[in-house]
Amino acid sequence: MSIKSFIGIASVALVAALAGCGGDSSSDGASSGAGDDANVEQLLEDTFGANPKASSGRLRGRIDINVEGVPTYRKPIALTMTGPFGESANGTPEANLTVAIELRDTALGGELILKGDKALIGLGSTGYEIPDSISTPLRKPLVGSDNTLGAIMAVFGVAPRRWAKSPRIVGNEELDGVDTIHGTAQIDAQRFFLDVAKLTKTLTALRVTDITGLPKVIDRQHREALVRSVTSATGAVYTGADDKVMRKAEIDIELKPSAADSKRLGGITSLTIDGELNVTEVGATPRVELPVSSGSYAELQVALDVLADNARQQFR
């Protein structure tokens, strides 16, 4: 498998699987200030700024990817993420998130566990503590957080407020019995892919790039090719009308590279991504627990070597 052929797929999906803030969709609800800049900016501030009510819940996300031009990806690709998030006794955000990729009828996955002052990778029933040299920058968004949901998203480089371009409020819509405000915006592709490039560095440190065949770095040339290839980057965010906690995010991205950029991106001629993230059980007491057994980081490297070898054989 060519590393370049994966750049156009994975770099978009890594972040999009976790959040979406953009787009131009419709709502059956009544208008709640469509076109009012002051109202929409306040909604973004309430949702992604300080919000003690965004302290706990459960995340469930899925993104489906379809690629043309690269035989390796003739079948759809799916990325999933699920798990609880909350706060420790001292108010530090914590989470246990299971992340998986389904590719060519093969699933690869694991857990990222953030609890107390620790960050661990979970494989099966064993947790492996990540060294401070990696976990300290990884956990940086959690320090002094005033929005737990936003802090957990920031661990993955997700910054919907930073990506939003020309945001607007569409109206109100009920989701699972909750009155929500439906907001939309275009996505700033340059900022989006810059954050994805930063996230890739973290994934490389965690050896996720080895296991999945992701690029170890997304350089400026590839980032610019991705930005040029975007023909549409849209989505929506649904925020609780009363508590201003995000309940749902949708994202829809389409890329159609030019002949030159297709060559730079490993032969991809078109790429579509449809994703959704749901936040449920808001305010419930989560169960973020450490794995039953623990292993050393050296033991983790052995396990990752096996996974990486298997992945290379599978994804050739």
KAFEN-V739686 format. One record per backbone hydrogen bond with DSSP energy under -1.0 kcal/mol. CO is the residue of the C=O (numbers start at 1). NH is the residue of the N-H. If there is no record, write none. Layout:
# KAFEN-V739686
CO&NH + CO&NH
This chain:
# KAFEN-V739686
3&6 + 6&10 + 7&11 + 9&13 + 10&14 + 12&16 + 13&17 + 15&18 + 15&19 + 30&172 + 33&36 + 36&40 + 37&41 + 38&42 + 39&43 + 40&44 + 41&45 + 42&46 + 43&47 + 44&48 + 45&49 + 51&54 + 54&149 + 56&283 + 57&85 + 58&280 + 59&83 + 60&278 + 61&81 + 62&276 + 63&79 + 64&274 + 65&77 + 66&272 + 68&269 + 68&270 + 70&73 + 71&74 + 77&65 + 78&102 + 79&63 + 80&100 + 81&61 + 82&98 + 83&59 + 84&96 + 85&57 + 86&94 + 88&91 + 92&88 + 94&86 + 95&114 + 97&112 + 98&82 + 99&110 + 100&80 + 101&108 + 102&78 + 103&106 + 106&103 + 108&101 + 110&99 + 111&122 + 112&97 + 113&120 + 114&95 + 115&118 + 118&115 + 119&130 + 120&113 + 121&128 + 122&111 + 123&126 + 125&293 + 126&123 + 127&295 + 128&121 + 131&134 + 131&135 + 132&136 + 134&138 + 135&139 + 139&142 + 140&143 + 142&145 + 146&51 + 147&151 + 148&152 + 149&153 + 150&154 + 151&155 + 153&156 + 153&158 + 154&157 + 159&163 + 160&164 + 163&188 + 165&186 + 168&184 + 171&182 + 173&180 + 175&178 + 178&175 + 179&241 + 180&173 + 181&239 + 182&170 + 182&171 + 183&237 + 184&168 + 185&23 + 186&165 + 187&189 + 188&192 + 189&193 + 190&194 + 191&195 + 192&196 + 193&197 + 194&198 + 195&199 + 196&200 + 197&201 + 198&202 + 199&203 + 200&204 + 201&205 + 202&206 + 203&208 + 204&207 + 207&211 + 208&212 + 209&213 + 219&223 + 220&224 + 221&225 + 222&226 + 223&227 + 224&228 + 225&229 + 229&256 + 232&254 + 233&187 + 234&252 + 236&250 + 237&183 + 238&247 + 238&248 + 239&181 + 240&244 + 245&240 + 247&279 + 248&238 + 249&277 + 250&236 + 251&275 + 252&234 + 253&273 + 254&231 + 254&232 + 255&271 + 258&262 + 259&263 + 260&264 + 261&265 + 262&267 + 263&266 + 270&68 + 271&255 + 272&66 + 273&253 + 274&64 + 275&251 + 276&62 + 277&249 + 278&60 + 280&58 + 281&284 + 293&127 + 296&300 + 297&301 + 298&302 + 299&303 + 300&304 + 301&305 + 302&306 + 303&307 + 304&308 + 305&309 + 306&310 + 307&311 + 308&312 + 309&313 + 310&314 + 311&315
